[in-house]
Amino acid sequence: MNKLTVFYSRAGENWFGGEYRHINTGNTEKAAKIIAELADTDIFRIEQKTSYSSDYSVCVNQAQNDLKNNVRPELVSLPAYINRYDEIYLGYPIYWRNMPMAVYTFLESFNWNGKTIYPFCTHEGSGLSDTEKELKRICPGAKIKKGLEICGSYIDIAEPKIREWLGL
């Protein structure tokens, strides 16, 4: 089976269990890289053409506005050969109990019939929220497997949890 890890992530100023901290690599990107290595997958980053601010407060307002207005941000690119992948590991941070709108842009660009999607997220308290149900709604024909939630504050020690989720 051909496998792909796809993720949306944001570096810059982030919220970690009660305080702001600047990070050079986003939490979801860290998880995606671990998954791609352990599950031996190709990897693709979902990137918006117009990125959110690296300032956390500004980013929150931008992302919240996109969610309220059901915006589908334009992406830098899409993977050229998504049809050759049977299994997709899909990673995203949780924004207001939902996936970032750029993830919707990505998902709505493809036919998911016959694909298996393994969702994983980073968060600071909301877990996967209802994103597994949302994936079933917007990816008809796909099998949505049990997702993995990782508290962003603990991303640097999350490999054992990821290994367990992968069945390793």
MDTraj code that builds the backbone (N, CA, C; nanometers):
import mdtraj as md
import numpy as np

residues = "MET ASN LYS LEU THR VAL PHE TYR SER ARG ALA GLY GLU ASN TRP PHE GLY GLY GLU TYR ARG HIS ILE ASN THR GLY ASN THR GLU LYS ALA ALA LYS ILE ILE ALA GLU LEU ALA ASP THR ASP ILE PHE ARG ILE GLU GLN LYS THR SER TYR SER SER ASP TYR SER VAL CYS VAL ASN GLN ALA GLN ASN ASP LEU LYS ASN ASN VAL ARG PRO GLU LEU VAL SER LEU PRO ALA TYR ILE ASN ARG TYR ASP GLU ILE TYR LEU GLY TYR PRO ILE TYR TRP ARG ASN MET PRO MET ALA VAL TYR THR PHE LEU GLU SER PHE ASN TRP ASN GLY LYS THR ILE TYR PRO PHE CYS THR HIS GLU GLY SER GLY LEU SER ASP THR GLU LYS GLU LEU LYS ARG ILE CYS PRO GLY ALA LYS ILE LYS LYS GLY LEU GLU ILE CYS GLY SER TYR ILE ASP ILE ALA GLU PRO LYS ILE ARG GLU TRP LEU GLY LEU".split()
xyz = np.array([
    [0.0841, -0.1192, 0.0000],
    [0.0000, 0.0000, 0.0000],
    [0.0876, 0.1241, 0.0000],
    [0.0462, 0.2243, -0.0768],
    [0.1148, 0.3524, -0.0762],
    [0.0510, 0.4411, 0.0298],
    [0.1353, 0.5043, 0.1096],
    [0.0873, 0.5840, 0.2217],
    [0.1430, 0.7255, 0.2138],
    [0.0610, 0.8216, 0.2593],
    [0.0984, 0.9626, 0.2589],
    [0.0586, 1.0257, 0.3911],
    [0.1499, 1.1007, 0.4494],
    [0.1176, 1.1833, 0.5649],
    [0.0994, 1.3255, 0.5143],
    [-0.0171, 1.3818, 0.5414],
    [-0.0515, 1.5184, 0.5020],
    [-0.0772, 1.5956, 0.6299],
    [-0.0255, 1.7182, 0.6378],
    [-0.0465, 1.7941, 0.7607],
    [-0.0552, 1.9430, 0.7351],
    [-0.1249, 2.0100, 0.8248],
    [-0.1285, 2.1564, 0.8325],
    [-0.0706, 2.1911, 0.9683],
    [0.0209, 2.2863, 0.9718],
    [0.0845, 2.3223, 1.0982],
    [0.1264, 2.4686, 1.0938],
    [0.1454, 2.5262, 1.2092],
    [0.1835, 2.6665, 1.2197],
    [0.2906, 2.6851, 1.3257],
    [0.3985, 2.7510, 1.2865],
    [0.5043, 2.7878, 1.3813],
    [0.4786, 2.9322, 1.4270],
    [0.5736, 2.9885, 1.4981],
    [0.5576, 3.1251, 1.5488],
    [0.5154, 3.1215, 1.6940],
    [0.4473, 3.2244, 1.7364],
    [0.4001, 3.2310, 1.8744],
    [0.2813, 3.1366, 1.8898],
    [0.2855, 3.0514, 1.9901],
    [0.1795, 2.9536, 2.0156],
    [0.1440, 2.9527, 2.1632],
    [0.0323, 2.8923, 2.1935],
    [-0.0197, 2.8798, 2.3300],
    [0.0138, 2.7416, 2.3829],
    [0.0810, 2.7364, 2.4954],
    [0.1209, 2.6098, 2.5576],
    [0.0756, 2.6095, 2.7024],
    [-0.0327, 2.5411, 2.7287],
    [-0.0779, 2.5189, 2.8655],
    [-0.0743, 2.6409, 2.9566],
    [-0.1177, 2.7542, 2.9084],
    [-0.1274, 2.8717, 2.9933],
    [-0.0268, 2.9816, 2.9657],
    [0.0591, 2.9615, 2.8656],
    [0.1553, 3.0678, 2.8341],
    [0.1881, 3.0693, 2.6852],
    [0.2322, 3.1844, 2.6385],
    [0.2746, 3.1980, 2.4989],
    [0.4212, 3.1611, 2.4880],
    [0.4532, 3.0905, 2.3777],
    [0.5919, 3.0528, 2.3506],
    [0.6154, 3.0572, 2.2005],
    [0.7325, 3.0997, 2.1589],
    [0.7676, 3.1002, 2.0170],
    [0.8285, 2.9643, 1.9816],
    [0.7802, 2.9066, 1.8712],
    [0.8354, 2.7795, 1.8245],
    [0.8724, 2.7926, 1.6769],
    [0.9792, 2.7274, 1.6379],
    [1.0240, 2.7309, 1.4984],
    [0.9577, 2.6245, 1.4131],
    [0.9128, 2.5167, 1.4754],
    [0.8431, 2.4083, 1.4063],
    [0.7109, 2.3856, 1.4782],
    [0.6020, 2.3844, 1.4032],
    [0.4705, 2.3658, 1.4630],
    [0.4530, 2.2270, 1.5234],
    [0.3650, 2.2164, 1.6198],
    [0.3408, 2.0896, 1.6892],
    [0.2905, 1.9809, 1.5951],
    [0.1986, 2.0153, 1.5063],
    [0.1443, 1.9158, 1.4145],
    [0.2516, 1.8698, 1.3165],
    [0.3382, 1.9603, 1.2755],
    [0.4489, 1.9209, 1.1876],
    [0.5412, 1.8219, 1.2579],
    [0.5696, 1.8447, 1.3853],
    [0.6530, 1.7503, 1.4604],
    [0.5889, 1.6119, 1.4636],
    [0.4585, 1.6080, 1.4915],
    [0.3875, 1.4793, 1.4945],
    [0.3884, 1.4146, 1.3561],
    [0.3658, 1.4925, 1.2522],
    [0.3620, 1.4400, 1.1153],
    [0.4949, 1.3774, 1.0756],
    [0.6037, 1.4407, 1.1133],
    [0.7355, 1.3877, 1.0785],
    [0.7623, 1.2550, 1.1499],
    [0.7174, 1.2443, 1.2734],
    [0.7333, 1.1180, 1.3470],
    [0.6494, 1.0090, 1.2796],
    [0.5247, 1.0415, 1.2466],
    [0.4356, 0.9437, 1.1820],
    [0.4918, 0.9013, 1.0475],
    [0.5363, 0.9969, 0.9682],
    [0.5900, 0.9643, 0.8349],
    [0.7101, 0.8708, 0.8447],
    [0.7945, 0.8946, 0.9442],
    [0.9123, 0.8081, 0.9610],
    [0.8723, 0.6691, 1.0085],
    [0.7881, 0.6633, 1.1123],
    [0.7512, 0.5347, 1.1703],
    [0.6639, 0.4507, 1.0776],
    [0.5738, 0.5151, 1.0045],
    [0.4822, 0.4422, 0.9159],
    [0.5361, 0.4314, 0.7734],
    [0.6540, 0.4868, 0.7516],
    [0.7201, 0.4824, 0.6208],
    [0.6289, 0.5382, 0.5111],
    [0.5932, 0.6665, 0.5264],
    [0.5047, 0.7322, 0.4301],
    [0.5779, 0.8463, 0.3593],
    [0.5236, 0.8864, 0.2462],
    [0.5614, 1.0143, 0.1878],
    [0.4984, 1.1214, 0.2744],
    [0.5381, 1.2478, 0.2548],
    [0.4854, 1.3548, 0.3392],
    [0.4540, 1.4776, 0.2539],
    [0.3452, 1.5462, 0.2902],
    [0.3032, 1.6670, 0.2196],
    [0.2504, 1.7670, 0.3205],
    [0.2948, 1.8915, 0.3086],
    [0.2497, 1.9985, 0.3976],
    [0.1438, 2.0827, 0.3274],
    [0.0304, 2.1023, 0.3920],
    [-0.0743, 2.1921, 0.3433],
    [-0.0323, 2.3336, 0.3822],
    [-0.0163, 2.4197, 0.2818],
    [0.0249, 2.5578, 0.3078],
    [-0.0689, 2.6555, 0.2389],
    [-0.1107, 2.7557, 0.3124],
    [-0.1937, 2.8615, 0.2564],
    [-0.1065, 2.9575, 0.1761],
    [-0.1619, 3.0116, 0.0664],
    [-0.0877, 3.1137, -0.0093],
    [-0.0669, 3.2378, 0.0756],
    [-0.1683, 3.2732, 0.1534],
    [-0.1562, 3.3854, 0.2463],
    [-0.1551, 3.3260, 0.3869],
    [-0.0371, 3.3191, 0.4458],
    [-0.0213, 3.2573, 0.5780],
    [-0.0839, 3.3433, 0.6871],
    [-0.1226, 3.2761, 0.7929],
    [-0.1647, 3.3494, 0.9120],
    [-0.0431, 3.4126, 0.9773],
    [-0.0671, 3.5134, 1.0563],
    [0.0394, 3.5856, 1.1256],
    [0.1151, 3.4932, 1.2217],
    [0.2430, 3.5242, 1.2439],
    [0.3197, 3.4505, 1.3452],
    [0.2848, 3.4996, 1.4857],
    [0.2187, 3.6142, 1.4972],
    [0.1696, 3.6668, 1.6244],
    [0.0421, 3.5902, 1.6609],
    [0.0424, 3.5267, 1.7766],
    [-0.0677, 3.4380, 1.8141],
    [-0.2037, 3.5085, 1.8141],
    [-0.2126, 3.6262, 1.8751],
    [-0.3409, 3.6971, 1.8843],
    [-0.3944, 3.7349, 1.7472],
    [-0.3074, 3.7797, 1.6599],
    [-0.3493, 3.8154, 1.5242],
    [-0.3934, 3.6900, 1.4497],
    [-0.3172, 3.5828, 1.4629],
    [-0.3510, 3.4553, 1.3986],
    [-0.4883, 3.4068, 1.4444],
    [-0.5148, 3.4148, 1.5726],
    [-0.6435, 3.3709, 1.6272],
    [-0.7568, 3.4470, 1.5582],
    [-0.7414, 3.5779, 1.5454],
    [-0.8456, 3.6580, 1.4802],
    [-0.8615, 3.6214, 1.3328],
    [-0.7510, 3.6009, 1.2629],
    [-0.7559, 3.5642, 1.1214],
    [-0.8258, 3.4287, 1.1034],
    [-0.7833, 3.3299, 1.1801],
    [-0.8391, 3.1951, 1.1672],
    [-0.9858, 3.1917, 1.2087],
    [-1.0199, 3.2654, 1.3134],
    [-1.1585, 3.2684, 1.3589],
    [-1.2480, 3.3350, 1.2537],
    [-1.1982, 3.4391, 1.1911],
    [-1.2735, 3.5054, 1.0852],
    [-1.2965, 3.4096, 0.9675],
    [-1.1932, 3.3341, 0.9294],
    [-1.2085, 3.2358, 0.8211],
    [-1.3136, 3.1311, 0.8561],
    [-1.3124, 3.0840, 0.9802],
    [-1.4096, 2.9839, 1.0240],
    [-1.5516, 3.0414, 1.0199],
    [-1.5700, 3.1592, 1.0764],
    [-1.7033, 3.2213, 1.0801],
    [-1.7591, 3.2446, 0.9409],
    [-1.6707, 3.2768, 0.8466],
    [-1.7130, 3.3075, 0.7104],
    [-1.7009, 3.1889, 0.6149],
    [-1.6694, 3.0717, 0.6702],
    [-1.6591, 2.9485, 0.5921],
    [-1.5641, 2.9645, 0.4716],
    [-1.4532, 3.0339, 0.4934],
    [-1.3551, 3.0630, 0.3889],
    [-1.2761, 2.9374, 0.3554],
    [-1.2418, 2.9221, 0.2298],
    [-1.1523, 2.8152, 0.1842],
    [-1.0256, 2.8830, 0.1332],
    [-0.9245, 2.8974, 0.2192],
    [-0.8020, 2.9661, 0.1767],
    [-0.7363, 2.8970, 0.0575],
    [-0.6820, 2.9765, -0.0321],
    [-0.6100, 2.9211, -0.1458],
    [-0.4806, 2.8589, -0.0962],
    [-0.4459, 2.7432, -0.1518],
    [-0.3259, 2.6714, -0.1097],
    [-0.2111, 2.6947, -0.2065],
    [-0.0894, 2.6823, -0.1557],
    [0.0302, 2.6953, -0.2379],
    [0.0315, 2.5877, -0.3459],
    [-0.0020, 2.4642, -0.3065],
    [-0.0048, 2.3534, -0.4017],
    [-0.0856, 2.2381, -0.3440],
    [-0.1103, 2.1412, -0.4295],
    [-0.1743, 2.0165, -0.3900],
    [-0.0839, 1.9026, -0.4367],
    [-0.0871, 1.7878, -0.3698],
    [-0.0054, 1.6759, -0.4180],
    [-0.0534, 1.6327, -0.5564],
    [0.0395, 1.6122, -0.6460],
    [0.0059, 1.5817, -0.7853],
    [-0.0531, 1.4422, -0.8035],
    [-0.0137, 1.3489, -0.7196],
    [-0.0519, 1.2096, -0.7425],
    [-0.1254, 1.1488, -0.6237],
    [-0.2259, 1.2168, -0.5725],
    [-0.2985, 1.1673, -0.4550],
    [-0.3647, 1.0325, -0.4843],
    [-0.4000, 1.0074, -0.6096],
    [-0.4684, 0.8815, -0.6439],
    [-0.3824, 0.7585, -0.6213],
    [-0.2525, 0.7736, -0.6158],
    [-0.1675, 0.6556, -0.5963],
    [-0.1585, 0.6139, -0.4484],
    [-0.2146, 0.6942, -0.3594],
    [-0.2092, 0.6642, -0.2155],
    [-0.3379, 0.5988, -0.1689],
    [-0.3233, 0.4895, -0.0933],
    [-0.4381, 0.4182, -0.0373],
    [-0.4686, 0.4647, 0.1054],
    [-0.3624, 0.4975, 0.1788],
    [-0.3752, 0.5379, 0.3187],
    [-0.3210, 0.6787, 0.3345],
    [-0.4012, 0.7619, 0.4027],
    [-0.3646, 0.9006, 0.4267],
    [-0.3663, 0.9253, 0.5774],
    [-0.2536, 0.9687, 0.6298],
    [-0.2453, 1.0137, 0.7692],
    [-0.2621, 1.1646, 0.7639],
    [-0.3714, 1.2145, 0.8205],
    [-0.4087, 1.3553, 0.8068],
    [-0.3942, 1.4270, 0.9402],
    [-0.3045, 1.5251, 0.9463],
    [-0.2778, 1.5969, 1.0707],
    [-0.3160, 1.7433, 1.0652],
    [-0.3653, 1.7931, 1.1772],
    [-0.4099, 1.9327, 1.1867],
    [-0.4169, 1.9742, 1.3334],
    [-0.3975, 2.1036, 1.3601],
    [-0.4267, 2.1544, 1.4947],
    [-0.5780, 2.1747, 1.5062],
    [-0.6277, 2.1777, 1.6255],
    [-0.7697, 2.2051, 1.6473],
    [-0.7870, 2.3548, 1.6711],
    [-0.8705, 2.4154, 1.5896],
    [-0.9074, 2.5573, 1.6023],
    [-1.0570, 2.5624, 1.6325],
    [-1.0949, 2.6043, 1.7508],
    [-1.2359, 2.6158, 1.7916],
    [-1.3120, 2.4871, 1.7633],
    [-1.2552, 2.3772, 1.8096],
    [-1.3174, 2.2458, 1.7999],
    [-1.3368, 2.2014, 1.6542],
    [-1.2498, 2.2490, 1.5660],
    [-1.2619, 2.2185, 1.4241],
    [-1.1229, 2.2129, 1.3604],
    [-1.1192, 2.1696, 1.2348],
    [-0.9951, 2.1709, 1.1581],
    [-0.9760, 2.3110, 1.1001],
    [-0.8522, 2.3533, 1.0763],
    [-0.8307, 2.4806, 1.0079],
    [-0.8952, 2.4773, 0.8692],
    [-0.9385, 2.5913, 0.8228],
    [-1.0111, 2.5983, 0.6964],
    [-0.9249, 2.5550, 0.5773],
    [-0.7940, 2.5711, 0.5850],
    [-0.7059, 2.5250, 0.4772],
    [-0.7142, 2.3731, 0.4609],
    [-0.7419, 2.3014, 0.5687],
    [-0.7579, 2.1555, 0.5607],
    [-0.8844, 2.1232, 0.4805],
    [-0.9894, 2.2032, 0.4986],
    [-1.1101, 2.1852, 0.4181],
    [-1.0790, 2.2077, 0.2700],
    [-1.0027, 2.3122, 0.2394],
    [-0.9641, 2.3373, 0.1002],
    [-0.8969, 2.2141, 0.0425],
    [-0.8030, 2.1577, 0.1165],
    [-0.7323, 2.0384, 0.0725],
    [-0.8291, 1.9223, 0.0513],
    [-0.9090, 1.8916, 0.1514],
    [-0.9974, 1.7750, 0.1454],
    [-1.1003, 1.7866, 0.0335],
    [-1.1527, 1.9054, 0.0122],
    [-1.2557, 1.9248, -0.0896],
    [-1.1990, 1.9237, -0.2315],
    [-1.0692, 1.9124, -0.2440],
    [-1.0040, 1.9104, -0.3757],
    [-0.9936, 1.7704, -0.4353],
    [-1.0318, 1.6668, -0.3603],
    [-1.0099, 1.5298, -0.4049],
    [-1.1324, 1.4414, -0.3844],
    [-1.1345, 1.3313, -0.4574],
    [-1.2320, 1.2249, -0.4399],
    [-1.1677, 1.1243, -0.3433],
    [-1.2344, 1.0936, -0.2344],
    [-1.1780, 1.0070, -0.1297],
    [-1.2289, 0.8639, -0.1356],
    [-1.3035, 0.8277, -0.2381],
    [-1.3543, 0.6911, -0.2515],
    [-1.2419, 0.5891, -0.2410],
    [-1.2613, 0.4903, -0.1539],
    [-1.1654, 0.3817, -0.1403],
    [-1.0412, 0.4142, -0.0591],
    [-1.0280, 0.5369, -0.0118],
    [-0.9110, 0.5753, 0.0687],
    [-0.9397, 0.5466, 0.2166],
    [-0.8328, 0.5276, 0.2913],
    [-0.8427, 0.5149, 0.4363],
    [-0.7700, 0.6347, 0.4965],
    [-0.8401, 0.7082, 0.5833],
    [-0.7838, 0.8279, 0.6457],
    [-0.7654, 0.8028, 0.7947],
    [-0.6453, 0.8306, 0.8411],
    [-0.6101, 0.8205, 0.9822],
    [-0.5887, 0.9630, 1.0340],
    [-0.6882, 1.0219, 1.1011],
    [-0.6718, 1.1594, 1.1477],
    [-0.5872, 1.1675, 1.2745],
    [-0.5080, 1.2737, 1.2831],
    [-0.4367, 1.3041, 1.4071],
    [-0.4359, 1.4548, 1.4260],
    [-0.4405, 1.4968, 1.5506],
    [-0.4450, 1.6408, 1.5773],
    [-0.3582, 1.6764, 1.6968],
    [-0.3244, 1.8048, 1.7017],
    [-0.2630, 1.8625, 1.8212],
    [-0.3621, 1.9650, 1.8754],
    [-0.3601, 1.9824, 2.0045],
    [-0.4591, 2.0684, 2.0706],
    [-0.4046, 2.1101, 2.2072],
    [-0.4778, 2.1955, 2.2728],
    [-0.4432, 2.2340, 2.4101],
    [-0.5607, 2.2111, 2.5037],
    [-0.6418, 2.1102, 2.4748],
    [-0.7486, 2.0758, 2.5671],
    [-0.8761, 2.0243, 2.5031],
    [-0.8910, 2.0348, 2.3721],
    [-1.0175, 1.9964, 2.3099],
    [-1.0147, 1.8601, 2.2412],
    [-0.9020, 1.7920, 2.2436],
    [-0.8928, 1.6614, 2.1785],
    [-0.9267, 1.6706, 2.0306],
    [-0.9801, 1.5638, 1.9753],
    [-1.0185, 1.5609, 1.8341],
    [-1.1486, 1.6358, 1.8066],
    [-1.2191, 1.6742, 1.9147],
    [-1.3510, 1.7370, 1.9023],
    [-1.4382, 1.6473, 1.8150],
    [-1.5095, 1.7034, 1.7180],
    [-1.5947, 1.6227, 1.6303],
    [-1.5327, 1.6056, 1.4921],
    [-1.4013, 1.6177, 1.4828],
    [-1.3388, 1.6160, 1.3504],
    [-1.3480, 1.4802, 1.2817],
    [-1.3523, 1.3715, 1.3560],
    [-1.3693, 1.2404, 1.2917],
    [-1.5049, 1.2337, 1.2202],
    [-1.6099, 1.2819, 1.2845],
    [-1.7429, 1.2869, 1.2220],
    [-1.7427, 1.3817, 1.1028],
    [-1.6748, 1.4933, 1.1171],
    [-1.6670, 1.5912, 1.0087],
    [-1.5956, 1.5320, 0.8880],
    [-1.4899, 1.4548, 0.9121],
    [-1.4188, 1.3895, 0.8019],
    [-1.5102, 1.2914, 0.7294],
    [-1.5928, 1.2185, 0.8030],
    [-1.6874, 1.1261, 0.7391],
    [-1.7846, 1.2021, 0.6490],
    [-1.8219, 1.3212, 0.6924],
    [-1.9158, 1.4025, 0.6147],
    [-1.8503, 1.4562, 0.4875],
    [-1.7300, 1.5076, 0.4966],
    [-1.6705, 1.5747, 0.3799],
    [-1.5838, 1.4837, 0.2936],
    [-1.5634, 1.3614, 0.3378],
    [-1.4850, 1.2646, 0.2584],
    [-1.5675, 1.1393, 0.2325],
    [-1.6814, 1.1539, 0.1623],
    [-1.7652, 1.0356, 0.1378],
    [-1.6866, 0.9294, 0.0622],
    [-1.7111, 0.8063, 0.1012],
    [-1.6427, 0.6944, 0.0361],
    [-1.5129, 0.6554, 0.1030],
    [-1.4635, 0.7382, 0.1935],
    [-1.3399, 0.7067, 0.2659],
    [-1.3722, 0.6332, 0.3950],
    [-1.2798, 0.5480, 0.4376],
    [-1.2878, 0.4878, 0.5704],
    [-1.2110, 0.5812, 0.6633],
    [-1.2771, 0.6278, 0.7671],
    [-1.2126, 0.7152, 0.8653],
    [-1.1816, 0.6305, 0.9876],
    [-1.0553, 0.6151, 1.0179],
    [-1.0116, 0.5337, 1.1310],
    [-1.0090, 0.6168, 1.2586],
    [-0.9951, 0.5471, 1.3705],
    [-0.9872, 0.6146, 1.5006],
    [-0.8680, 0.7087, 1.5005],
    [-0.8939, 0.8322, 1.5391],
    [-0.7905, 0.9346, 1.5367],
    [-0.7019, 0.9350, 1.6604],
    [-0.5970, 1.0127, 1.6487],
    [-0.5007, 1.0333, 1.7574],
    [-0.5011, 1.1798, 1.7948],
    [-0.5142, 1.2072, 1.9220],
    [-0.5042, 1.3452, 1.9699],
    [-0.3804, 1.3578, 2.0574],
    [-0.3059, 1.4663, 2.0359],
    [-0.1836, 1.4905, 2.1108],
    [-0.1891, 1.6321, 2.1663],
    [-0.1753, 1.6463, 2.2951],
    [-0.1681, 1.7793, 2.3545],
    [-0.0375, 1.8431, 2.3077],
    [-0.0486, 1.9606, 2.2455],
    [0.0687, 2.0287, 2.1910],
    [0.1779, 2.0525, 2.2932],
    [0.1400, 2.0749, 2.4180],
    [0.2389, 2.0981, 2.5240],
    [0.3280, 1.9767, 2.5471],
    [0.2834, 1.8598, 2.5013],
    [0.3575, 1.7358, 2.5235],
    [0.4098, 1.6732, 2.3945],
    [0.4141, 1.7499, 2.2876],
    [0.4546, 1.6958, 2.1586],
    [0.5952, 1.6361, 2.1613],
    [0.6842, 1.6948, 2.2386],
    [0.8227, 1.6472, 2.2392],
    [0.8407, 1.5123, 2.3098],
    [0.7371, 1.4652, 2.3773],
    [0.7441, 1.3331, 2.4409],
    [0.6311, 1.2417, 2.3911],
    [0.5776, 1.2727, 2.2731],
    [0.4598, 1.2017, 2.2221],
    [0.4911, 1.0771, 2.1400],
    [0.6177, 1.0498, 2.1108],
    [0.6472, 0.9362, 2.0237],
    [0.5897, 0.8039, 2.0749],
    [0.5979, 0.7704, 2.2034],
    [0.5372, 0.6433, 2.2481],
    [0.3862, 0.6361, 2.2207],
    [0.3182, 0.7464, 2.2386],
    [0.1740, 0.7511, 2.2107],
    [0.1483, 0.7319, 2.0610],
    [0.2312, 0.7922, 1.9785],
    [0.2185, 0.7770, 1.8330],
    [0.2457, 0.6325, 1.7928],
    [0.3505, 0.5737, 1.8501],
    [0.3830, 0.4327, 1.8207],
    [0.2644, 0.3423, 1.8548],
    [0.2052, 0.3645, 1.9681],
    [0.0894, 0.2836, 2.0108],
    [-0.0253, 0.2980, 1.9126],
    [-0.0550, 0.4212, 1.8711],
    [-0.1626, 0.4475, 1.7750],
    [-0.1359, 0.3771, 1.6416],
    [-0.0100, 0.3745, 1.6004],
    [0.0281, 0.3088, 1.4753],
    [0.0337, 0.1564, 1.4884],
    [0.0228, 0.1075, 1.6110],
    [0.0291, -0.0368, 1.6341],
    [0.1708, -0.0933, 1.6277],
    [0.2670, -0.0105, 1.6641],
    [0.4081, -0.0525, 1.6613],
    [0.4586, -0.0914, 1.7999],
])
top = md.Topology()
chain = top.add_chain()
for i, resn in enumerate(residues, 1):
    res = top.add_residue(resn, chain, resSeq=i)
    for name in ("N", "CA", "C"):
        top.add_atom(name, md.element.get_by_symbol(name[0]), res)
traj = md.Trajectory(xyz[None], top)
